[in-house]
Amino acid sequence: MADRSGIFAGEDPFAIARSWLAEAEGTEPNDPNAIALATVDKDGLPNVRMVLLKEIEADAFVFYTNYGSAKAREIEGAGKAAFVLHWKSLRRQVRVRGLVTREEGPLADDYYASRSLKSRLGAWASDQSQPLSSRLALMAEVARVTAEHGPNPKRPPFWGGFRIRPLEIEFWADGAFRLHDRFRWTRESLLHDWHIQRLNP
Ligand SMILES: Cc1cc2nc3c(=O)[nH]c(=O)nc-3n(C[C@H](O)[C@H](O)[C@H](O)COP(=O)(O)O)c2cc1C
């Protein structure tokens, strides 16, 4: 594309996403990898919440959560999800829509093992998205799983990653007079090549 250059240069959208995130790591006050993750429930009602993007792979984005959570149920019901990254400091956003599968292999084990012991035990203790009678009840559950799993807890079978393989990725950057730059990568299926277009702001 003739007029795609600078921060939009290159053919690989994952490389651009990685480079924008690396830039945001230097400018955002915290959590530059926070994404607003959108799902739909069984009635088609949208839902959205923040999660942390943990990997930008060669062809996918990975985050971690509880497989019993509302988001997990919604993702697995639809097989699809979308997310947006927005950096106020850079005035840029990245939008992603795609197909989702679980990451519950060695990568999930490694990421789980890299977390603090308190976070690892917290994953065991929290029945995410379910009603909780009190903060005290959660603390009692943390004490119980600490006694049960000790200082080296294994990754809970109900906790792991989701891998989003995009069918669409859009990069947006603020421009003068609201004439923002937008470039969208789309592909018909995961096996097709990307098609790149500039979009009206
Ligand atoms: C900045 C930020 C990062 C978060 N990161 C995660 C995360 O990586 N995984 C996760 O399960 N929840 C994360 N949460 C909590 C979720 O937003 C949400 O409250 C929780 O996952 C339950 O969502 P659900 O009931 O829709 O499944 C994060 C919240 C914030 C504000």
The ligand as an SDF file (V2000), in Angstrom:
LIG
                    3D

 31 33  0  0  0  0  0  0  0  0999 V2000
   -6.4040   -3.9190   34.2960 C   0  0  0  0  0  0  0  0  0  0  0  0
   -7.1360   -5.2180   34.5710 C   0  0  0  0  0  0  0  0  0  0  0  0
   -6.5540   -6.4120   34.2140 C   0  0  0  0  0  0  0  0  0  0  0  0
   -7.2080   -7.6260   34.4310 C   0  0  0  0  0  0  0  0  0  0  0  0
   -6.6260   -8.7820   34.0030 N   0  0  0  0  0  0  0  0  0  0  0  0
   -7.3040   -9.9530   34.0970 C   0  0  0  0  0  0  0  0  0  0  0  0
   -6.7740  -11.1390   33.5320 C   0  0  0  0  0  0  0  0  0  0  0  0
   -5.6980  -11.1540   32.9060 O   0  0  0  0  0  0  0  0  0  0  0  0
   -7.4960  -12.2840   33.6620 N   0  0  0  0  0  0  0  0  0  0  0  0
   -8.7000  -12.3150   34.3060 C   0  0  0  0  0  0  0  0  0  0  0  0
   -9.3060  -13.3860   34.3970 O   0  0  0  0  0  0  0  0  0  0  0  0
   -9.2350  -11.2000   34.8460 N   0  0  0  0  0  0  0  0  0  0  0  0
   -8.5790  -10.0180   34.7440 C   0  0  0  0  0  0  0  0  0  0  0  0
   -9.1210   -8.8640   35.2590 N   0  0  0  0  0  0  0  0  0  0  0  0
  -10.4530   -8.9410   35.9080 C   0  0  0  0  0  0  0  0  0  0  0  0
  -11.5440   -8.9470   34.8250 C   0  0  0  0  0  0  0  0  0  0  0  0
  -11.7280   -7.6360   34.3290 O   0  0  0  0  0  0  0  0  0  0  0  0
  -12.8860   -9.4940   35.3220 C   0  0  0  0  0  0  0  0  0  0  0  0
  -13.3180   -8.7820   36.4500 O   0  0  0  0  0  0  0  0  0  0  0  0
  -12.8320  -10.9740   35.6830 C   0  0  0  0  0  0  0  0  0  0  0  0
  -11.9840  -11.7020   34.8140 O   0  0  0  0  0  0  0  0  0  0  0  0
  -14.2270  -11.6000   35.6480 C   0  0  0  0  0  0  0  0  0  0  0  0
  -14.7990  -11.3860   34.3670 O   0  0  0  0  0  0  0  0  0  0  0  0
  -16.0140  -12.2940   33.8170 P   0  0  0  0  0  0  0  0  0  0  0  0
  -16.9750  -12.4650   34.9850 O   0  0  0  0  0  0  0  0  0  0  0  0
  -16.6090  -11.5140   32.6900 O   0  0  0  0  0  0  0  0  0  0  0  0
  -15.4480  -13.6050   33.3720 O   0  0  0  0  0  0  0  0  0  0  0  0
   -8.4790   -7.6400   35.0660 C   0  0  0  0  0  0  0  0  0  0  0  0
   -9.0610   -6.4130   35.4370 C   0  0  0  0  0  0  0  0  0  0  0  0
   -8.4100   -5.2250   35.1960 C   0  0  0  0  0  0  0  0  0  0  0  0
   -9.0890   -3.9300   35.5710 C   0  0  0  0  0  0  0  0  0  0  0  0
  1  2  1  0
  2  3  1  0
  2 30  2  0
  3  4  2  0
  4  5  1  0
  4 28  1  0
  5  6  2  0
  6  7  1  0
  6 13  1  0
  7  8  2  0
  7  9  1  0
  9 10  1  0
 10 11  2  0
 10 12  1  0
 12 13  2  0
 13 14  1  0
 14 15  1  0
 14 28  1  0
 15 16  1  0
 16 17  1  0
 16 18  1  0
 18 19  1  0
 18 20  1  0
 20 21  1  0
 20 22  1  0
 22 23  1  0
 23 24  1  0
 24 25  2  0
 24 26  1  0
 24 27  1  0
 28 29  2  0
 29 30  1  0
 30 31  1  0
M  END
$$$$
